[in-house]
Amino acid sequence: MTNASLPESPITPFKTVSLAQRGRAGMEFLGSLQSFVAGTVRQRARADFNADPEGAALAQNWAQRNEPWSERIAKAKAVAERSTTYRYDRLMQRYVAEEVYTKGIPATEARRAEAEAFYAIPIKPAGGSLELDPSIPIPKYHSETEWHLMPGGWDGYDLYGITMGSGVGPLVFVRGGFAAVEAGDDLRQQRIDVAKQFPKKSYGRIYEPGCGGFGTLAAVHKVFPEAELVGSDLSPHLLRQGHMGAERMGIKVDFKQRDARDTKEPSNSVDGVIMYALQHEMPIDVNIDTLKEALRILKPGGDLVMSDPPPFAAVHPLQAVVLDWDTEHRGEPFFTVTREVEWADVMKELGFVNVEAYTIGAQGYPYIVRGSKPA
């Protein structure tokens, strides 16, 4: 596979470095396995769940039951684990989650010379900027987590951008079938669909806290090509990758190293805020402070659009068990606590108006919560 034929990655939306055949084959196998398990095996596990009398009873009025979510999930998990099919599904999901890096990092390392040459290619400036601030305190919840089972976390390997852009992204994640993403889902189109949830036809300045690179801002640019784009994150590596991707695509974006709770942006200075797959990466208190900060920097009448895996109340009990499973088994420490919360209610309490919560995809994902700053 040459660079010219490499699919765009949902993580870094530009062509990077082609992997050797052996490394590429390993990634393609994992992508096929994950897609098959999520698309076929899990459907059989769901049929097992529904056929179980206790499972059928749980599914009735799932969202309206009176027990705490921890008790509801525990009961649903007990039903799910009676199914050999479900246990096989989880075994394979854990295997893929580990192997994408066990295989991906050596496959990248074998192309180190090509990767370093790729990074050295001169880029025609698009007018964007990269502002790193090593003085910003990195909270322990971020620095001490190996996100998604990545050894060392996002900043633990200097070529993770190539690992994701050339291997995990286009050969595994692009097939869907992990966490809340259904098998066959198009991640790039999902991000565009999320950007389309902004209620106005045009925006002057759109800000993304926790941007994690350029993937979502690239989608925002497709929907609002005239908007000024700003993205921030705690990870220097992701910001560098995002800046390089935006510049290579000729799109002006200003990237800044910031804590989402303290963007340092002026009050009433942005027309829109987008948060994509950020909530489940932060504790509850950090989420609330991030929403307060978004409300502060929005102009009166400005809009916030959030997309994250759906709350437990919005999905089938087996899907809730699958989401809860990621907390301990896929490097997602805040998945469970953030899926227990109805974020639309939180936004109303914080002062947002015109708040809505709804799904735009199968099995509840992507799930949208949006609202506006009072005019």
C-alpha positions as CSV (number, residue, x, y, z in Angstrom):
1,M,0.0,0.0,0.0
2,T,1.5,3.4,-1.0
3,N,0.9,6.7,0.7
4,A,-1.3,7.7,-2.2
5,S,-3.7,4.8,-1.5
6,L,-3.7,4.9,2.3
7,P,-7.2,5.6,3.7
8,E,-7.6,8.8,5.7
9,S,-7.4,8.1,9.4
10,P,-10.2,9.3,11.7
11,I,-7.5,10.3,14.2
12,T,-5.1,12.2,11.9
13,P,-7.0,13.1,8.7
14,F,-4.1,13.2,6.3
15,K,-1.8,10.7,4.7
16,T,1.2,9.6,6.7
17,V,3.7,6.7,6.4
18,S,2.8,3.4,4.8
19,L,3.5,0.4,7.1
20,A,5.4,-2.7,5.9
21,Q,3.2,-5.6,4.7
22,R,3.7,-7.6,8.0
23,G,2.7,-4.7,10.2
24,R,-0.2,-3.7,8.0
25,A,-1.5,-7.3,7.8
26,G,-1.5,-7.5,11.6
27,M,-3.6,-4.3,11.9
28,E,-6.0,-5.5,9.2
29,F,-6.6,-8.7,11.0
30,L,-7.4,-6.9,14.2
31,G,-9.7,-4.6,12.4
32,S,-11.6,-7.5,10.8
33,L,-11.8,-9.4,14.1
34,Q,-13.1,-6.4,16.0
35,S,-15.7,-5.6,13.3
36,F,-16.9,-9.3,13.2
37,V,-17.2,-9.6,17.0
38,A,-19.1,-6.4,17.3
39,G,-21.3,-6.9,14.3
40,T,-22.1,-10.6,14.5
41,V,-21.1,-12.1,17.9
42,R,-22.6,-9.3,20.0
43,Q,-25.9,-9.6,18.2
44,R,-26.1,-13.2,19.3
45,A,-25.2,-12.2,22.8
46,R,-28.0,-9.7,22.8
47,A,-30.4,-12.4,21.6
48,D,-29.2,-14.5,24.6
49,F,-29.8,-11.6,26.9
50,N,-33.3,-11.0,25.7
51,A,-34.1,-14.7,25.9
52,D,-33.1,-14.8,29.5
53,P,-36.3,-14.2,31.7
54,E,-34.3,-11.9,34.0
55,G,-32.8,-10.1,31.1
56,A,-36.2,-9.5,29.5
57,A,-37.5,-8.2,32.8
58,L,-34.5,-5.8,33.1
59,A,-35.1,-4.5,29.6
60,Q,-38.6,-3.5,30.5
61,N,-38.6,0.1,31.8
62,W,-34.8,0.0,32.0
63,A,-34.4,3.7,32.3
64,Q,-37.3,4.1,34.8
65,R,-36.2,1.5,37.4
66,N,-35.6,2.8,40.9
67,E,-32.3,1.1,41.8
68,P,-29.0,3.1,41.6
69,W,-27.2,2.6,38.3
70,S,-24.5,0.5,40.0
71,E,-27.2,-2.1,41.0
72,R,-28.9,-2.0,37.6
73,I,-25.6,-2.6,35.8
74,A,-24.6,-5.4,38.2
75,K,-27.8,-7.2,37.5
76,A,-27.5,-6.8,33.8
77,K,-23.9,-7.9,33.9
78,A,-24.8,-11.1,35.7
79,V,-27.3,-11.9,33.0
80,A,-24.9,-11.1,30.2
81,E,-22.1,-13.2,31.7
82,R,-24.4,-16.3,31.6
83,S,-23.9,-16.1,27.9
84,T,-20.8,-17.9,26.5
85,T,-21.2,-15.7,23.4
86,Y,-21.0,-12.5,25.4
87,R,-17.9,-13.7,27.3
88,Y,-16.3,-14.5,23.9
89,D,-17.2,-11.1,22.7
90,R,-15.4,-9.4,25.6
91,L,-12.4,-11.7,25.3
92,M,-11.9,-10.7,21.7
93,Q,-12.5,-7.0,22.4
94,R,-9.8,-7.0,25.1
95,Y,-7.5,-8.9,22.8
96,V,-7.9,-6.3,20.1
97,A,-7.5,-3.4,22.5
98,E,-4.1,-4.7,23.7
99,E,-2.9,-6.0,20.4
100,V,-3.4,-2.7,18.4
101,Y,-0.4,-1.3,20.4
102,T,1.5,-4.6,20.8
103,K,1.5,-4.9,17.0
104,G,1.2,-1.2,16.1
105,I,4.2,0.2,18.0
106,P,6.7,-2.3,16.5
107,A,5.2,-1.8,13.0
108,T,5.7,1.9,13.4
109,E,9.2,1.5,14.8
110,A,10.1,-0.5,11.7
111,R,9.3,2.6,9.7
112,R,11.1,5.1,12.0
113,A,13.4,6.4,9.2
114,E,10.4,7.0,6.9
115,A,8.4,8.6,9.8
116,E,11.2,11.0,10.6
117,A,11.6,11.9,7.0
118,F,7.9,12.5,6.7
119,Y,7.9,14.9,9.7
120,A,10.9,16.7,8.1
121,I,9.0,17.5,4.8
122,P,8.5,21.3,4.6
123,I,4.9,22.4,5.0
124,K,3.4,25.3,3.2
125,P,2.0,27.5,6.0
126,A,-1.8,27.7,6.2
127,G,-1.7,30.5,8.8
128,G,-2.5,28.4,11.8
129,S,-0.5,28.4,15.1
130,L,0.8,26.1,17.8
131,E,1.1,27.4,21.3
132,L,2.6,24.9,23.8
133,D,2.8,25.9,27.5
134,P,4.9,23.5,29.6
135,S,4.1,25.5,32.7
136,I,0.4,24.3,32.7
137,P,-0.1,21.8,35.5
138,I,-1.2,18.5,34.1
139,P,-3.8,16.9,36.3
140,K,-3.1,13.5,37.7
141,Y,-6.3,12.0,36.1
142,H,-4.7,12.8,32.8
143,S,-1.0,12.1,33.4
144,E,-1.5,8.9,35.3
145,T,-3.8,7.2,32.9
146,E,-2.7,5.0,30.0
147,W,-5.6,6.0,27.8
148,H,-7.2,3.2,25.7
149,L,-4.4,0.9,27.0
150,M,-1.8,2.9,25.1
151,P,1.6,2.3,26.9
152,G,2.5,5.6,28.5
153,G,-0.7,7.4,27.4
154,W,-0.9,9.8,24.5
155,D,2.6,11.2,25.1
156,G,4.3,7.9,25.9
157,Y,5.7,7.3,22.5
158,D,7.1,9.9,20.1
159,L,5.6,8.2,17.0
160,Y,2.1,7.6,18.2
161,G,0.9,9.9,15.5
162,I,2.2,7.5,12.9
163,T,0.9,4.5,14.8
164,M,-2.6,6.0,14.8
165,G,-2.5,7.7,11.4
166,S,-1.0,4.7,9.5
167,G,-2.2,1.7,11.4
168,V,-4.8,1.8,14.2
169,G,-6.9,4.6,12.6
170,P,-7.3,3.5,9.0
171,L,-7.0,-0.3,9.5
172,V,-8.8,-0.9,12.8
173,F,-10.8,2.0,14.1
174,V,-12.2,2.8,10.7
175,R,-14.1,-0.4,10.8
176,G,-15.9,0.5,14.0
177,G,-17.0,-2.0,16.5
178,F,-15.4,-0.6,19.7
179,A,-16.9,1.0,22.7
180,A,-20.1,2.8,21.6
181,V,-19.1,2.8,17.9
182,E,-21.0,0.1,16.0
183,A,-19.4,-2.2,13.4
184,G,-19.3,-0.5,10.1
185,D,-19.8,3.0,11.4
186,D,-18.0,5.7,9.5
187,L,-16.1,7.8,12.1
188,R,-15.3,10.6,9.7
189,Q,-18.9,11.0,8.7
190,Q,-20.1,10.8,12.3
191,R,-17.9,13.7,13.2
192,I,-19.4,15.7,10.3
193,D,-22.9,14.7,11.4
194,V,-22.1,16.0,14.9
195,A,-20.8,19.3,13.6
196,K,-24.1,19.7,11.7
197,Q,-25.9,19.7,15.0
198,F,-25.0,23.4,15.5
199,P,-28.3,25.1,15.0
200,K,-27.2,28.1,13.1
201,K,-26.1,28.3,9.4
202,S,-22.8,30.1,10.1
203,Y,-20.4,30.8,12.9
204,G,-17.6,33.2,13.3
205,R,-15.4,31.5,15.8
206,I,-15.6,27.9,17.0
207,Y,-13.6,26.5,19.9
208,E,-12.9,22.8,20.8
209,P,-11.6,22.0,24.3
210,G,-9.9,18.7,24.5
211,C,-9.5,18.6,20.7
212,G,-7.1,15.6,20.8
213,G,-5.7,16.6,17.4
214,F,-7.5,17.8,14.2
215,G,-10.1,15.1,13.5
216,T,-13.2,17.0,14.8
217,L,-12.0,20.4,13.7
218,A,-11.5,19.0,10.2
219,A,-15.2,18.0,10.3
220,V,-16.2,21.4,11.6
221,H,-14.3,23.0,8.7
222,K,-16.3,20.9,6.2
223,V,-19.6,22.2,7.7
224,F,-18.5,25.8,8.4
225,P,-15.6,26.5,6.1
226,E,-15.6,30.2,6.9
227,A,-15.4,29.8,10.7
228,E,-12.2,30.6,12.7
229,L,-11.1,27.4,14.4
230,V,-9.4,27.1,17.8
231,G,-8.5,23.8,19.5
232,S,-6.9,23.1,22.9
233,D,-5.7,20.0,24.7
234,L,-3.4,19.0,27.5
235,S,-1.3,16.7,25.3
236,P,1.7,18.3,23.5
237,H,2.0,15.3,21.2
238,L,-1.7,15.5,20.0
239,L,-1.4,19.2,19.5
240,R,1.7,18.9,17.4
241,Q,0.0,16.2,15.3
242,G,-3.2,18.3,15.0
243,H,-1.2,21.4,13.9
244,M,0.8,19.4,11.3
245,G,-2.4,17.8,10.0
246,A,-4.2,21.1,9.6
247,E,-1.3,22.8,8.0
248,R,-0.8,20.0,5.5
249,M,-4.5,20.2,4.6
250,G,-4.2,24.0,4.2
251,I,-6.7,24.7,7.0
252,K,-6.0,27.5,9.4
253,V,-6.4,26.4,13.0
254,D,-4.9,27.8,16.2
255,F,-3.9,25.0,18.6
256,K,-3.2,25.8,22.3
257,Q,-2.0,23.8,25.2
258,R,-4.7,24.5,27.8
259,D,-6.7,22.9,30.6
260,A,-10.4,22.7,29.4
261,R,-11.3,24.4,32.7
262,D,-9.2,27.4,32.0
263,T,-9.0,28.2,28.3
264,K,-7.6,31.7,28.9
265,E,-10.0,32.9,26.2
266,P,-11.8,36.2,26.8
267,S,-15.3,36.0,28.1
268,N,-18.0,36.3,25.4
269,S,-15.5,35.6,22.6
270,V,-16.6,32.5,20.7
271,D,-19.7,31.8,18.8
272,G,-19.7,28.0,19.2
273,V,-18.1,25.3,21.4
274,I,-17.9,21.7,20.3
275,M,-16.9,18.8,22.7
276,Y,-16.4,15.5,20.9
277,A,-15.7,12.3,22.9
278,L,-14.3,14.5,25.7
279,Q,-16.8,14.0,28.6
280,H,-15.8,10.3,29.2
281,E,-12.1,11.3,29.5
282,M,-12.7,13.5,32.6
283,P,-14.0,13.1,36.1
284,I,-17.5,14.6,36.9
285,D,-16.1,17.7,38.7
286,V,-13.8,18.5,35.8
287,N,-16.7,18.1,33.3
288,I,-18.8,20.5,35.3
289,D,-16.0,23.1,35.4
290,T,-15.4,22.6,31.7
291,L,-19.0,23.4,31.0
292,K,-18.9,26.5,33.2
293,E,-15.8,27.6,31.2
294,A,-17.6,27.0,27.9
295,L,-20.5,29.1,29.1
296,R,-18.1,31.8,30.1
297,I,-16.3,32.1,26.7
298,L,-19.5,31.8,24.6
299,K,-21.0,35.0,23.3
300,P,-24.6,35.6,24.4
301,G,-26.7,33.4,22.1
302,G,-23.7,31.2,21.3
303,D,-24.1,27.4,21.1
304,L,-22.5,24.4,22.6
305,V,-22.7,20.9,21.0
306,M,-21.4,17.9,22.9
307,S,-21.2,14.3,21.5
308,D,-20.2,11.3,23.7
309,P,-21.3,7.8,24.2
310,P,-25.0,7.7,25.3
311,P,-26.0,7.6,29.0
312,F,-27.0,4.2,30.4
313,A,-30.6,5.3,30.4
314,A,-30.7,5.7,26.6
315,V,-29.5,2.2,25.6
316,H,-30.4,-1.5,25.9
317,P,-29.2,-3.1,29.2
318,L,-26.6,-5.2,27.3
319,Q,-25.2,-2.1,25.6
320,A,-25.0,-0.4,29.1
321,V,-22.9,-3.4,30.3
322,V,-20.6,-3.1,27.3
323,L,-20.1,0.6,28.0
324,D,-19.5,-0.1,31.7
325,W,-17.0,-2.8,30.7
326,D,-14.7,-0.3,29.0
327,T,-14.1,1.5,32.3
328,E,-11.9,-1.3,33.7
329,H,-10.9,-3.2,30.6
330,R,-10.1,-0.6,27.9
331,G,-8.4,2.3,29.6
332,E,-11.6,4.4,30.1
333,P,-11.6,5.2,33.8
334,F,-14.5,7.7,33.7
335,F,-16.8,5.9,31.3
336,T,-19.2,4.6,34.0
337,V,-19.5,7.6,36.2
338,T,-20.1,9.9,33.2
339,R,-22.7,7.6,31.6
340,E,-24.7,7.7,34.8
341,V,-25.3,11.4,34.5
342,E,-28.0,13.2,32.5
343,W,-25.9,16.0,31.1
344,A,-28.8,17.9,29.7
345,D,-30.0,18.4,33.3
346,V,-26.6,19.6,34.4
347,M,-26.4,22.1,31.6
348,K,-29.8,23.5,32.5
349,E,-28.6,23.9,36.1
350,L,-25.5,25.7,34.9
351,G,-27.6,28.3,33.0
352,F,-27.7,27.0,29.4
353,V,-31.0,27.4,27.6
354,N,-32.7,25.6,24.7
355,V,-31.1,22.4,26.0
356,E,-31.7,19.2,24.0
357,A,-30.5,15.6,24.3
358,Y,-30.9,13.1,21.4
359,T,-29.2,10.4,19.4
360,I,-28.4,10.6,15.7
361,G,-27.1,7.0,15.3
362,A,-27.8,3.3,15.9
363,Q,-27.6,2.0,19.5
364,G,-27.7,5.5,20.8
365,Y,-24.4,6.8,19.3
366,P,-23.5,9.5,18.4
367,Y,-25.4,11.0,21.3
368,I,-25.9,14.7,21.3
369,V,-26.4,17.2,24.1
370,R,-26.6,20.8,23.0
371,G,-27.7,24.2,24.4
372,S,-27.1,27.9,24.2
373,K,-25.9,30.8,26.3
374,P,-28.8,33.0,27.1
375,A,-29.0,36.0,24.7
